[in-house]
Amino acid sequence: MGPRRRPETTDGNPRPTDHPGSGPAPSGVEEWKRAIAPYQEPSTWRAALQIADTLGPIVVLWYLISLSLSVSLWIALPLAVLVGVLLVRVFIIFHDCGHGSFFRSRLANDATGFVAGLLTFTPYYHWRWQHARHHATSGHLDQRGTGDVWTMTVQEYLEASRWKRFAYRLARNPFVLFVLAPVYLFVVRQRIPSPRAGKRERMSAWWMNLAIAVMVVGMSWWLGIVNYVVLQLAATAVAGAAGVWLFYVQHQFEDAYWERGEDWDYTAAALRGSSFYELPRVLRWLSGNIGYHHVHHLGPRVPNYYLERCHRSARIFEDVEPITLLGGLESLRLHLWDEGLRRLVSFGHVRRERRRREREAREEHRPSARSEGERD
């Protein structure tokens, strides 16, 4: 029998059960259910305020960009960078709508999610389907490959072909991961629906492509096609790099959680496999509190504007160790999951370990060779 998947509801959230795996319920399940329950009810006025204080500045910035273009594109570029920074917050709104947690109304969530998806070049229903699989399988070694960062175990890496190892090292290179990959993901990859997705999810990608085409034509007519393409790429690159970095540091840290088969547990994967990325207040605002990722994975129906409050009010989160802004940079040196050590390790660690084993093997062989010679 294959590994059991976490059941999902129709809105893409893992269904809360007392038995995430096949064994008995882990201690603390009822505690965390009680802890997050008061924060799962969306607030219409908070959601509306968040839309206003996010989309309002973006509209103003694009207007200022249009004025600055009469002087120089170089003046407009810094403003496009600010648009990109705010698009990170737009994506968090999009993300919450996908979980059905931003508004009480499903229609309001879907409509807002579509508009936010247009601004971030992401098809709403298709992304929601992919993200639901991420939540249902996060930290599961047997179900990697959808909505996550490519992660190999040490053994898989050592047994891989030279070309696969090269591809993996390239994919984990910071320039590729945080500069090239985000632009490719949002500009190109999100335009192509997965054949494994349902009809509605695939159609959402094509409808979003049409909406993006209309937006691009309109913005190009307003700003000029070359100006718009350059500015949009700048904004997308900034937003994509920041978004991919946040996602990376939320799941790629030394003591992260990975398990196989029925040893995988939803609660443990949320609390130990999703980081508490403690950011300065201004960055918490810009990132929509998504640094409280352990809370989000435990309760995906908690909207972003309640994540911090939920974290601070529940005793179950007191022992979750935070990752600081500078500490998060340490994750850049970690590349492979060591199933023996149960932690992420660097390529350098693997090289040293392989040399140590080769040296031990040679040393074991030498006494054997001398003994044979003495017998002769």
C-alpha positions as CSV (number, residue, x, y, z in Angstrom):
1,M,0.0,0.0,0.0
2,G,1.4,3.4,-0.9
3,P,1.7,6.4,1.4
4,R,-1.6,7.9,2.6
5,R,-2.3,11.4,1.4
6,R,-3.8,14.0,3.6
7,P,-7.5,14.4,2.6
8,E,-8.5,17.8,1.1
9,T,-11.7,19.8,1.0
10,T,-13.1,21.3,-2.2
11,D,-11.5,24.6,-1.4
12,G,-8.0,23.1,-1.4
13,N,-7.4,23.0,2.4
14,P,-6.4,19.9,4.3
15,R,-9.4,18.5,6.1
16,P,-8.9,18.6,9.9
17,T,-9.0,15.1,11.3
18,D,-7.7,13.6,14.5
19,H,-5.6,11.1,12.7
20,P,-3.3,12.8,10.1
21,G,-1.5,9.5,9.5
22,S,-2.5,5.9,10.1
23,G,-1.5,5.8,13.7
24,P,-3.0,7.3,16.8
25,A,-3.5,11.1,17.0
26,P,-0.4,12.9,18.1
27,S,-0.5,14.8,21.4
28,G,-1.5,18.4,21.0
29,V,-4.0,17.9,18.1
30,E,-6.9,19.1,20.2
31,E,-4.8,21.9,21.6
32,W,-3.8,23.3,18.2
33,K,-7.4,23.0,16.9
34,R,-8.6,25.1,19.8
35,A,-5.7,27.5,19.4
36,I,-6.5,28.3,15.7
37,A,-10.3,28.1,15.9
38,P,-11.0,31.7,17.0
39,Y,-8.8,33.1,14.1
40,Q,-10.4,31.2,11.2
41,E,-13.3,33.6,10.8
42,P,-12.5,36.2,8.1
43,S,-13.0,39.9,8.7
44,T,-14.6,41.8,5.8
45,W,-13.4,45.2,7.0
46,R,-9.8,44.0,7.5
47,A,-9.8,42.3,4.1
48,A,-11.2,45.5,2.5
49,L,-8.6,47.6,4.2
50,Q,-5.8,45.4,3.1
51,I,-7.0,45.6,-0.5
52,A,-7.1,49.4,-0.3
53,D,-3.7,49.8,1.4
54,T,-2.1,47.5,-1.2
55,L,-3.8,48.2,-4.5
56,G,-4.1,51.9,-3.8
57,P,-0.3,52.5,-3.7
58,I,0.2,50.3,-6.8
59,V,-2.3,52.5,-8.8
60,V,-0.5,55.6,-7.6
61,L,2.9,54.2,-8.5
62,W,1.8,53.3,-12.0
63,Y,0.5,56.8,-12.4
64,L,3.8,58.3,-11.2
65,I,5.6,55.9,-13.6
66,S,3.5,57.3,-16.5
67,L,4.5,60.9,-15.6
68,S,8.2,60.0,-15.0
69,L,8.5,58.4,-18.5
70,S,8.2,61.8,-20.0
71,V,11.6,62.5,-18.4
72,S,13.4,59.2,-18.4
73,L,12.9,55.4,-18.2
74,W,15.6,55.4,-15.6
75,I,13.5,57.5,-13.2
76,A,10.5,55.1,-13.7
77,L,12.5,52.0,-12.9
78,P,12.9,52.6,-9.2
79,L,9.1,53.1,-9.0
80,A,8.6,49.8,-10.8
81,V,10.8,48.1,-8.2
82,L,8.4,49.5,-5.5
83,V,5.5,48.0,-7.5
84,G,7.3,44.7,-7.4
85,V,7.7,44.9,-3.6
86,L,4.0,45.6,-3.2
87,L,3.1,42.7,-5.5
88,V,4.5,40.4,-2.8
89,R,1.6,41.6,-0.6
90,V,-0.8,41.2,-3.5
91,F,0.3,37.6,-3.9
92,I,-0.5,37.0,-0.2
93,I,-4.0,38.3,-0.8
94,F,-4.2,36.0,-3.8
95,H,-2.9,33.1,-1.6
96,D,-5.5,33.7,1.1
97,C,-8.3,33.8,-1.4
98,G,-7.1,30.5,-2.7
99,H,-7.5,29.1,0.8
100,G,-11.0,30.7,1.1
101,S,-9.7,32.6,4.2
102,F,-9.6,36.2,3.0
103,F,-13.3,36.9,2.8
104,R,-16.3,35.0,4.2
105,S,-17.9,34.9,0.8
106,R,-16.6,32.4,-1.7
107,L,-17.6,34.7,-4.6
108,A,-15.6,37.6,-3.0
109,N,-12.6,35.3,-2.6
110,D,-12.7,34.0,-6.1
111,A,-13.2,37.5,-7.7
112,T,-10.5,39.1,-5.6
113,G,-8.2,36.1,-6.3
114,F,-8.7,36.4,-10.0
115,V,-7.8,40.2,-9.9
116,A,-4.8,39.5,-7.7
117,G,-3.8,36.7,-10.0
118,L,-4.0,39.0,-13.0
119,L,-1.5,41.4,-11.3
120,T,0.8,38.6,-10.4
121,F,0.5,36.7,-13.7
122,T,-0.9,33.6,-11.9
123,P,-4.0,31.6,-12.8
124,Y,-6.2,31.4,-9.8
125,Y,-7.9,27.9,-9.8
126,H,-4.9,26.2,-11.3
127,W,-2.5,27.6,-8.7
128,R,-5.0,26.8,-6.0
129,W,-5.0,23.1,-7.1
130,Q,-1.2,23.0,-7.1
131,H,-0.9,24.7,-3.7
132,A,-3.4,22.4,-2.1
133,R,-1.1,19.5,-3.1
134,H,1.8,21.4,-1.4
135,H,-0.1,21.6,1.8
136,A,-1.2,18.0,1.6
137,T,2.3,16.7,1.1
138,S,4.7,19.2,2.6
139,G,7.6,17.4,4.2
140,H,6.7,14.1,2.6
141,L,9.7,12.5,1.0
142,D,7.6,10.1,-1.1
143,Q,5.4,12.9,-2.6
144,R,7.9,15.6,-3.6
145,G,7.5,17.4,-6.9
146,T,4.4,19.6,-6.8
147,G,4.5,23.1,-5.4
148,D,7.9,22.7,-3.7
149,V,11.6,23.4,-4.2
150,W,13.4,20.5,-5.8
151,T,15.1,18.6,-2.9
152,M,17.1,15.4,-3.2
153,T,18.3,13.2,-0.4
154,V,22.0,12.5,-0.1
155,Q,21.6,9.0,-1.3
156,E,19.6,10.0,-4.3
157,Y,22.2,12.6,-5.2
158,L,25.1,10.1,-4.9
159,E,23.3,7.6,-7.0
160,A,22.2,10.1,-9.7
161,S,23.9,10.5,-13.1
162,R,26.5,13.2,-13.6
163,W,24.0,15.2,-15.7
164,K,21.3,15.0,-13.0
165,R,23.7,16.1,-10.3
166,F,24.7,19.0,-12.6
167,A,21.1,20.0,-13.2
168,Y,20.4,19.8,-9.4
169,R,23.4,22.0,-8.5
170,L,22.3,24.4,-11.2
171,A,18.7,24.5,-9.9
172,R,20.0,25.2,-6.4
173,N,22.3,28.0,-7.5
174,P,21.1,31.2,-5.9
175,F,21.2,33.2,-9.1
176,V,19.2,30.6,-10.9
177,L,16.8,30.0,-8.0
178,F,16.1,33.6,-7.1
179,V,16.7,35.6,-10.3
180,L,16.1,33.4,-13.4
181,A,13.6,30.9,-12.1
182,P,11.0,33.4,-10.7
183,V,10.8,35.3,-14.0
184,Y,10.5,32.0,-15.9
185,L,7.9,30.7,-13.4
186,F,5.6,33.8,-13.5
187,V,6.1,34.9,-17.1
188,V,6.3,31.5,-18.9
189,R,5.5,28.5,-16.7
190,Q,2.3,29.8,-15.3
191,R,0.9,30.2,-18.8
192,I,0.9,26.4,-19.4
193,P,-1.6,24.3,-17.4
194,S,-0.7,20.9,-16.1
195,P,-2.3,18.0,-17.9
196,R,-2.9,16.4,-14.5
197,A,-5.2,19.4,-13.5
198,G,-9.0,19.2,-13.8
199,K,-10.9,21.0,-16.5
200,R,-11.7,24.1,-14.5
201,E,-8.1,24.4,-13.4
202,R,-6.8,24.1,-16.9
203,M,-9.4,26.6,-18.3
204,S,-8.5,29.0,-15.5
205,A,-5.0,29.2,-17.0
206,W,-6.3,29.9,-20.5
207,W,-8.7,32.6,-19.2
208,M,-5.9,34.2,-17.2
209,N,-3.7,34.2,-20.3
210,L,-6.4,36.1,-22.2
211,A,-6.9,38.6,-19.4
212,I,-3.1,39.1,-19.2
213,A,-3.0,39.7,-22.9
214,V,-5.7,42.4,-22.6
215,M,-3.9,44.0,-19.7
216,V,-0.6,44.0,-21.6
217,V,-2.2,45.6,-24.7
218,G,-3.8,48.3,-22.5
219,M,-0.7,49.1,-20.5
220,S,1.5,49.1,-23.7
221,W,-0.9,51.5,-25.3
222,W,-0.7,53.8,-22.2
223,L,3.0,53.6,-21.5
224,G,4.6,52.3,-24.8
225,I,5.3,48.7,-25.4
226,V,9.0,48.8,-24.7
227,N,8.6,50.9,-21.6
228,Y,5.9,48.6,-20.2
229,V,7.7,45.4,-20.9
230,V,10.9,46.7,-19.2
231,L,9.0,48.0,-16.2
232,Q,6.8,45.0,-15.9
233,L,9.8,42.6,-16.1
234,A,11.5,44.7,-13.4
235,A,8.5,44.5,-11.1
236,T,8.0,40.8,-11.8
237,A,11.7,40.0,-11.1
238,V,11.6,41.8,-7.8
239,A,8.3,40.3,-6.7
240,G,9.3,36.8,-7.9
241,A,12.7,36.9,-6.2
242,A,11.2,38.0,-2.9
243,G,8.4,35.5,-3.2
244,V,10.6,32.5,-4.0
245,W,13.0,33.5,-1.2
246,L,10.2,33.5,1.3
247,F,8.9,30.2,0.1
248,Y,12.4,28.8,0.2
249,V,13.4,29.9,3.7
250,Q,10.0,28.7,5.0
251,H,10.8,25.0,4.1
252,Q,14.5,24.8,3.5
253,F,16.3,25.1,6.9
254,E,18.6,22.8,8.7
255,D,16.2,21.1,11.1
256,A,13.3,20.9,8.7
257,Y,10.9,18.0,8.7
258,W,10.9,15.2,6.1
259,E,9.4,11.7,6.5
260,R,8.5,8.8,4.4
261,G,5.3,6.7,4.1
262,E,3.0,6.6,7.1
263,D,5.6,8.1,9.4
264,W,4.7,11.4,7.9
265,D,2.4,13.5,10.2
266,Y,0.5,16.6,9.3
267,T,0.9,18.3,12.7
268,A,4.7,17.6,12.8
269,A,5.1,18.7,9.2
270,A,3.4,22.0,10.0
271,L,5.2,22.8,13.3
272,R,8.6,21.4,12.4
273,G,8.7,21.6,8.6
274,S,7.4,25.2,8.2
275,S,9.6,27.9,9.7
276,F,8.8,30.9,11.9
277,Y,10.6,33.5,9.8
278,E,10.8,36.5,12.2
279,L,11.0,39.6,10.2
280,P,11.1,43.4,11.0
281,R,7.6,44.9,11.2
282,V,7.8,46.7,7.8
283,L,8.7,43.4,6.1
284,R,6.0,41.5,8.0
285,W,3.5,44.1,6.5
286,L,4.9,43.8,3.0
287,S,4.9,39.9,3.2
288,G,1.5,39.7,4.7
289,N,2.7,38.0,7.8
290,I,3.6,34.8,5.8
291,G,6.7,34.5,8.0
292,Y,4.3,32.9,10.5
293,H,4.3,29.9,8.2
294,H,4.1,27.3,10.9
295,V,0.7,28.8,11.9
296,H,-0.4,28.9,8.3
297,H,0.4,25.3,7.6
298,L,-1.3,24.2,10.8
299,G,-4.4,26.3,10.0
300,P,-4.6,27.4,6.3
301,R,-8.0,28.9,6.9
302,V,-6.4,31.5,9.2
303,P,-6.2,34.7,7.1
304,N,-2.9,36.5,6.9
305,Y,-4.1,39.5,9.1
306,Y,-4.6,37.1,12.0
307,L,-1.5,35.0,11.7
308,E,0.6,37.0,14.1
309,R,-2.1,37.3,16.7
310,C,-2.8,33.5,16.5
311,H,0.9,32.8,17.0
312,R,1.2,35.0,20.1
313,S,-1.9,33.8,21.7
314,A,-1.4,30.1,21.6
315,R,0.9,28.2,24.0
316,I,1.6,25.5,21.4
317,F,3.7,28.0,19.4
318,E,5.9,29.0,22.3
319,D,8.5,26.4,21.6
320,V,8.8,27.1,17.8
321,E,12.3,28.5,17.3
322,P,12.3,31.6,15.0
323,I,14.6,32.1,12.1
324,T,15.9,35.7,11.9
325,L,16.4,37.8,8.8
326,L,20.2,37.1,8.9
327,G,19.8,33.5,10.1
328,G,17.7,32.8,7.1
329,L,20.7,33.3,4.9
330,E,22.3,30.2,6.4
331,S,19.8,28.1,4.5
332,L,21.6,29.0,1.3
333,R,24.4,26.6,2.1
334,L,22.0,23.7,2.6
335,H,21.1,21.5,-0.4
336,L,20.4,17.9,0.4
337,W,18.4,16.0,3.0
338,D,20.5,13.5,5.0
339,E,18.1,10.7,6.1
340,G,20.6,9.4,8.6
341,L,21.3,12.7,10.3
342,R,17.7,13.9,9.7
343,R,18.7,17.4,8.6
344,L,19.6,19.4,5.5
345,V,23.3,19.4,4.7
346,S,25.6,21.1,2.2
347,F,27.3,19.8,-0.9
348,G,30.5,20.2,0.9
349,H,29.3,18.0,3.8
350,V,28.5,15.3,1.2
351,R,32.0,15.6,-0.4
352,R,33.7,15.3,2.9
353,E,31.6,12.3,4.0
354,R,32.3,10.6,0.7
355,R,36.0,11.1,1.0
356,R,35.9,9.8,4.6
357,R,34.2,6.7,3.5
358,E,36.6,6.1,0.7
359,R,39.5,6.6,3.1
360,E,38.1,4.1,5.5
361,A,37.5,1.6,2.8
362,R,41.1,1.9,1.6
363,E,42.3,1.5,5.2
364,E,40.2,-1.6,5.7
365,H,41.6,-3.1,2.5
366,R,45.3,-2.5,3.3
367,P,45.6,-4.8,6.4
368,S,43.7,-7.5,4.4
369,A,46.3,-7.2,1.6
370,R,49.2,-7.4,4.1
371,S,47.8,-10.5,5.7
372,E,47.5,-12.3,2.4
373,G,51.1,-11.4,1.6
374,E,52.3,-12.8,5.0
375,R,50.4,-16.0,4.3
376,D,52.1,-16.4,0.9
